[in-house]
Amino acid sequence: MLDREWVADFIDTHRIKIAAVLGAVLLLLIAVLAVSVMKNNAVSREAERVSRLHKSRAFRAGELFLPPEPLTPPGVILSRDVDHIWTLEEAASYFSLPEPEAQEALRLSAQKQIDDILESVP
């Protein structure tokens, strides 16, 4: 532990050095504070400048959206009539009966998968 008398004696003998060090630390703290305040003011001024710039470029709500057009443009069909019954020509173009060879190949591959599954069941 530090002895109280030793500390008092140290302060008495080195009073000028201690005062100089404390003064230097105090000046350093004041300088750091001044630089910080100046930097904060510069950042604040820049933020205000950017804010004014954004406000000057802002749009009014009415300028952003186009008003609705009174008439539809020519040549645009908004809806069409849907036929619910196909004609024979449409049915022939969209549907064809599968070939028996293709059906047999499909049946064999499906049967093989079924057999593999059933064989793996205990």
Secondary structure, DSSP 4 states (H G I P E B T S, - for coil): ---HHHHHHHHHHTHHHHHHHHHHHHHHHHHHHHHHHHHHHHHHHHHHHHHHHHHHTPPPHHHHSPPPPSSPPTT--S--PPPSS--HHHHHHH--PPPHHHHHHHHHHHHHHHHHHHHH--
